[in-house]
Amino acid sequence: MQAQSMPTLDPNEAYAAEKIDLNGEYRVLVDPRVLRECHRKMPIGQSRTSWVNQLLQDAIAQKPEALARD
């Protein structure tokens, strides 16, 4: 049995129709090398979930907004 390939979408349209439940629970796949670094740098007393959420929030806050394209 062969795995189905994921459809290729324009990044701007990939999630346009997706409804996001802000209170929902989401699971993502993380590269093992990234996960090792997350664990290595995780502060004592902080859960993995809160640490990953903090890293994502920091990354989003530091990333500049995309320029409008014609």
N, CA, C and O atoms as a GROMACS GRO file, in nm:
protein
  280
    1MET      N    1   0.084  -0.118   0.000
    1MET     CA    2   0.000   0.000   0.000
    1MET      C    3   0.089   0.124   0.000
    1MET      O    4   0.181   0.134   0.081
    2GLN      N    5   0.062   0.215  -0.088
    2GLN     CA    6   0.143   0.335  -0.103
    2GLN      C    7   0.072   0.455  -0.040
    2GLN      O    8  -0.048   0.473  -0.055
    3ALA      N    9   0.150   0.537   0.030
    3ALA     CA   10   0.095   0.656   0.096
    3ALA      C   11   0.050   0.757  -0.009
    3ALA      O   12   0.114   0.773  -0.112
    4GLN      N   13  -0.060   0.825   0.020
    4GLN     CA   14  -0.106   0.928  -0.071
    4GLN      C   15  -0.016   1.049  -0.059
    4GLN      O   16   0.029   1.084   0.051
    5SER      N   17   0.012   1.114  -0.171
    5SER     CA   18   0.094   1.235  -0.168
    5SER      C   19   0.007   1.353  -0.128
    5SER      O   20  -0.113   1.357  -0.156
    6MET      N   21   0.069   1.448  -0.060
    6MET     CA   22  -0.001   1.568  -0.017
    6MET      C   23  -0.020   1.659  -0.138
    6MET      O   24   0.071   1.671  -0.220
    7PRO      N   25  -0.135   1.724  -0.150
    7PRO     CA   26  -0.155   1.816  -0.262
    7PRO      C   27  -0.064   1.937  -0.248
    7PRO      O   28  -0.037   1.983  -0.136
    8THR      N   29  -0.016   1.988  -0.359
    8THR     CA   30   0.069   2.106  -0.358
    8THR      C   31  -0.020   2.230  -0.369
    8THR      O   32  -0.098   2.243  -0.463
    9LEU      N   33  -0.006   2.318  -0.272
    9LEU     CA   34  -0.086   2.439  -0.270
    9LEU      C   35   0.003   2.562  -0.265
    9LEU      O   36   0.116   2.556  -0.215
   10ASP      N   37  -0.048   2.670  -0.316
   10ASP     CA   38   0.019   2.798  -0.301
   10ASP      C   39   0.024   2.829  -0.151
   10ASP      O   40  -0.080   2.819  -0.085
   11PRO      N   41   0.140   2.866  -0.095
   11PRO     CA   42   0.149   2.892   0.048
   11PRO      C   43   0.046   2.993   0.098
   11PRO      O   44   0.002   2.985   0.213
   12ASN      N   45   0.008   3.089   0.014
   12ASN     CA   46  -0.090   3.190   0.055
   12ASN      C   47  -0.231   3.132   0.060
   12ASN      O   48  -0.319   3.188   0.127
   13GLU      N   49  -0.254   3.022  -0.011
   13GLU     CA   50  -0.387   2.962  -0.015
   13GLU      C   51  -0.396   2.834   0.067
   13GLU      O   52  -0.505   2.779   0.083
   14ALA      N   53  -0.285   2.786   0.118
   14ALA     CA   54  -0.282   2.655   0.183
   14ALA      C   55  -0.380   2.644   0.298
   14ALA      O   56  -0.445   2.540   0.313
   15TYR      N   57  -0.391   2.747   0.379
   15TYR     CA   58  -0.477   2.738   0.496
   15TYR      C   59  -0.592   2.839   0.491
   15TYR      O   60  -0.658   2.862   0.592
   16ALA      N   61  -0.615   2.898   0.376
   16ALA     CA   62  -0.716   3.002   0.364
   16ALA      C   63  -0.855   2.951   0.401
   16ALA      O   64  -0.932   3.024   0.463
   17ALA      N   65  -0.889   2.829   0.364
   17ALA     CA   66  -1.023   2.776   0.387
   17ALA      C   67  -1.031   2.699   0.519
   17ALA      O   68  -1.140   2.660   0.560
   18GLU      N   69  -0.918   2.677   0.584
   18GLU     CA   70  -0.919   2.598   0.707
   18GLU      C   71  -0.975   2.679   0.823
   18GLU      O   72  -0.935   2.793   0.846
   19LYS      N   73  -1.067   2.618   0.894
   19LYS     CA   74  -1.121   2.680   1.014
   19LYS      C   75  -1.032   2.640   1.131
   19LYS      O   76  -1.007   2.521   1.152
   20ILE      N   77  -0.984   2.738   1.205
   20ILE     CA   78  -0.894   2.710   1.316
   20ILE      C   79  -0.970   2.725   1.446
   20ILE      O   80  -1.026   2.830   1.476
   21ASP      N   81  -0.970   2.618   1.524
   21ASP     CA   82  -1.031   2.621   1.657
   21ASP      C   83  -0.921   2.664   1.754
   21ASP      O   84  -0.832   2.585   1.786
   22LEU      N   85  -0.927   2.789   1.799
   22LEU     CA   86  -0.822   2.842   1.885
   22LEU      C   87  -0.815   2.772   2.020
   22LEU      O   88  -0.714   2.781   2.090
   23ASN      N   89  -0.920   2.702   2.056
   23ASN     CA   90  -0.920   2.628   2.182
   23ASN      C   91  -0.897   2.479   2.160
   23ASN      O   92  -0.903   2.400   2.254
   24GLY      N   93  -0.870   2.442   2.037
   24GLY     CA   94  -0.851   2.301   2.004
   24GLY      C   95  -0.713   2.252   2.040
   24GLY      O   96  -0.624   2.330   2.074
   25GLU      N   97  -0.696   2.122   2.033
   25GLU     CA   98  -0.567   2.061   2.060
   25GLU      C   99  -0.506   2.021   1.926
   25GLU      O  100  -0.572   1.958   1.844
   26TYR      N  101  -0.380   2.058   1.905
   26TYR     CA  102  -0.313   2.028   1.780
   26TYR      C  103  -0.186   1.950   1.807
   26TYR      O  104  -0.120   1.970   1.910
   27ARG      N  105  -0.153   1.862   1.719
   27ARG     CA  106  -0.029   1.785   1.730
   27ARG      C  107   0.047   1.805   1.599
   27ARG      O  108  -0.011   1.804   1.491
   28VAL      N  109   0.178   1.823   1.612
   28VAL     CA  110   0.262   1.845   1.495
   28VAL      C  111   0.381   1.752   1.500
   28VAL      O  112   0.420   1.706   1.607
   29LEU      N  113   0.439   1.725   1.386
   29LEU     CA  114   0.562   1.647   1.379
   29LEU      C  115   0.680   1.742   1.387
   29LEU      O  116   0.685   1.842   1.316
   30VAL      N  117   0.776   1.709   1.473
   30VAL     CA  118   0.894   1.792   1.490
   30VAL      C  119   1.016   1.708   1.455
   30VAL      O  120   1.028   1.594   1.498
   31ASP      N  121   1.106   1.765   1.377
   31ASP     CA  122   1.229   1.698   1.341
   31ASP      C  123   1.302   1.656   1.469
   31ASP      O  124   1.312   1.737   1.562
   32PRO      N  125   1.352   1.534   1.477
   32PRO     CA  126   1.420   1.487   1.598
   32PRO      C  127   1.536   1.575   1.642
   32PRO      O  128   1.561   1.590   1.762
   33ARG      N  129   1.609   1.633   1.547
   33ARG     CA  130   1.722   1.720   1.584
   33ARG      C  131   1.672   1.847   1.651
   33ARG      O  132   1.734   1.896   1.745
   34VAL      N  133   1.560   1.900   1.603
   34VAL     CA  134   1.502   2.020   1.664
   34VAL      C  135   1.449   1.986   1.802
   34VAL      O  136   1.467   2.063   1.897
   35LEU      N  137   1.386   1.871   1.815
   35LEU     CA  138   1.333   1.829   1.945
   35LEU      C  139   1.444   1.811   2.048
   35LEU      O  140   1.428   1.847   2.164
   36ARG      N  141   1.557   1.755   2.005
   36ARG     CA  142   1.673   1.739   2.097
   36ARG      C  143   1.721   1.874   2.146
   36ARG      O  144   1.750   1.890   2.265
   37GLU      N  145   1.728   1.973   2.056
   37GLU     CA  146   1.771   2.107   2.096
   37GLU      C  147   1.669   2.172   2.190
   37GLU      O  148   1.705   2.240   2.286
   38CYS      N  149   1.541   2.150   2.162
   38CYS     CA  150   1.437   2.203   2.251
   38CYS      C  151   1.453   2.146   2.391
   38CYS      O  152   1.446   2.220   2.490
   39HIS      N  153   1.476   2.017   2.400
   39HIS     CA  154   1.493   1.954   2.532
   39HIS      C  155   1.622   2.001   2.599
   39HIS      O  156   1.624   2.020   2.721
   40ARG      N  157   1.727   2.019   2.521
   40ARG     CA  158   1.855   2.061   2.578
   40ARG      C  159   1.845   2.201   2.639
   40ARG      O  160   1.904   2.227   2.743
   41LYS      N  161   1.770   2.290   2.574
   41LYS     CA  162   1.762   2.429   2.618
   41LYS      C  163   1.640   2.458   2.704
   41LYS      O  164   1.624   2.571   2.751
   42MET      N  165   1.553   2.360   2.726
   42MET     CA  166   1.430   2.383   2.800
   42MET      C  167   1.460   2.420   2.945
   42MET      O  168   1.535   2.350   3.013
   43PRO      N  169   1.403   2.532   2.992
   43PRO     CA  170   1.427   2.573   3.131
   43PRO      C  171   1.374   2.470   3.231
   43PRO      O  172   1.272   2.404   3.207
   44ILE      N  173   1.442   2.458   3.342
   44ILE     CA  174   1.398   2.368   3.449
   44ILE      C  175   1.262   2.414   3.498
   44ILE      O  176   1.240   2.533   3.519
   45GLY      N  177   1.172   2.321   3.517
   45GLY     CA  178   1.040   2.352   3.570
   45GLY      C  179   0.938   2.393   3.467
   45GLY      O  180   0.823   2.418   3.502
   46GLN      N  181   0.975   2.400   3.340
   46GLN     CA  182   0.880   2.438   3.236
   46GLN      C  183   0.843   2.312   3.157
   46GLN      O  184   0.930   2.232   3.123
   47SER      N  185   0.714   2.296   3.129
   47SER     CA  186   0.672   2.178   3.052
   47SER      C  187   0.715   2.192   2.907
   47SER      O  188   0.740   2.302   2.858
   48ARG      N  189   0.723   2.079   2.839
   48ARG     CA  190   0.762   2.082   2.698
   48ARG      C  191   0.662   2.162   2.616
   48ARG      O  192   0.701   2.238   2.528
   49THR      N  193   0.532   2.146   2.646
   49THR     CA  194   0.429   2.219   2.571
   49THR      C  195   0.445   2.369   2.590
   49THR      O  196   0.441   2.444   2.492
   50SER      N  197   0.462   2.414   2.714
   50SER     CA  198   0.475   2.559   2.737
   50SER      C  199   0.603   2.612   2.676
   50SER      O  200   0.605   2.725   2.627
   51TRP      N  201   0.710   2.534   2.677
   51TRP     CA  202   0.837   2.576   2.618
   51TRP      C  203   0.825   2.590   2.466
   51TRP      O  204   0.870   2.690   2.410
   52VAL      N  205   0.764   2.492   2.401
   52VAL     CA  206   0.747   2.499   2.255
   52VAL      C  207   0.654   2.615   2.219
   52VAL      O  208   0.680   2.686   2.122
   53ASN      N  209   0.548   2.635   2.297
   53ASN     CA  210   0.459   2.749   2.272
   53ASN      C  211   0.535   2.881   2.285
   53ASN      O  212   0.516   2.972   2.204
   54GLN      N  213   0.619   2.892   2.386
   54GLN     CA  214   0.698   3.014   2.405
   54GLN      C  215   0.793   3.036   2.287
   54GLN      O  216   0.806   3.148   2.238
   55LEU      N  217   0.859   2.930   2.243
   55LEU     CA  218   0.950   2.941   2.128
   55LEU      C  219   0.875   2.986   2.003
   55LEU      O  220   0.924   3.070   1.928
   56LEU      N  221   0.757   2.930   1.980
   56LEU     CA  222   0.677   2.969   1.864
   56LEU      C  223   0.633   3.114   1.874
   56LEU      O  224   0.640   3.188   1.775
   57GLN      N  225   0.589   3.157   1.991
   57GLN     CA  226   0.548   3.295   2.008
   57GLN      C  227   0.664   3.391   1.984
   57GLN      O  228   0.648   3.494   1.920
   58ASP      N  229   0.782   3.356   2.036
   58ASP     CA  230   0.901   3.440   2.015
   58ASP      C  231   0.936   3.449   1.867
   58ASP      O  232   0.966   3.556   1.816
   59ALA      N  233   0.931   3.334   1.799
   59ALA     CA  234   0.965   3.331   1.656
   59ALA      C  235   0.866   3.413   1.574
   59ALA      O  236   0.906   3.486   1.484
   60ILE      N  237   0.737   3.401   1.605
   60ILE     CA  238   0.635   3.476   1.533
   60ILE      C  239   0.652   3.626   1.557
   60ILE      O  240   0.639   3.706   1.464
   61ALA      N  241   0.681   3.663   1.680
   61ALA     CA  242   0.696   3.805   1.713
   61ALA      C  243   0.819   3.867   1.645
   61ALA      O  244   0.819   3.986   1.613
   62GLN      N  245   0.923   3.787   1.622
   62GLN     CA  246   1.046   3.840   1.562
   62GLN      C  247   1.044   3.838   1.411
   62GLN      O  248   1.126   3.906   1.348
   63LYS      N  249   0.955   3.763   1.351
   63LYS     CA  250   0.952   3.754   1.206
   63LYS      C  251   0.879   3.875   1.148
   63LYS      O  252   0.768   3.906   1.189
   64PRO      N  253   0.943   3.942   1.054
   64PRO     CA  254   0.875   4.059   0.994
   64PRO      C  255   0.754   4.017   0.912
   64PRO      O  256   0.746   3.904   0.862
   65GLU      N  257   0.660   4.108   0.900
   65GLU     CA  258   0.541   4.082   0.819
   65GLU      C  259   0.583   4.072   0.672
   65GLU      O  260   0.673   4.141   0.626
   66ALA      N  261   0.514   3.983   0.601
   66ALA     CA  262   0.542   3.966   0.458
   66ALA      C  263   0.498   4.092   0.383
   66ALA      O  264   0.398   4.155   0.418
   67LEU      N  265   0.573   4.127   0.281
   67LEU     CA  266   0.538   4.242   0.197
   67LEU      C  267   0.421   4.205   0.107
   67LEU      O  268   0.411   4.091   0.061
   68ALA      N  269   0.335   4.300   0.081
   68ALA     CA  270   0.224   4.278  -0.011
   68ALA      C  271   0.280   4.257  -0.152
   68ALA      O  272   0.370   4.328  -0.195
   69ARG      N  273   0.227   4.161  -0.220
   69ARG     CA  274   0.273   4.129  -0.355
   69ARG      C  275   0.165   4.168  -0.456
   69ARG      O  276   0.046   4.163  -0.426
   70ASP      N  277   0.209   4.208  -0.576
   70ASP     CA  278   0.114   4.243  -0.681
   70ASP      C  279   0.055   4.120  -0.743
   70ASP      O  280  -0.027   4.131  -0.834
   0.00000   0.00000   0.00000
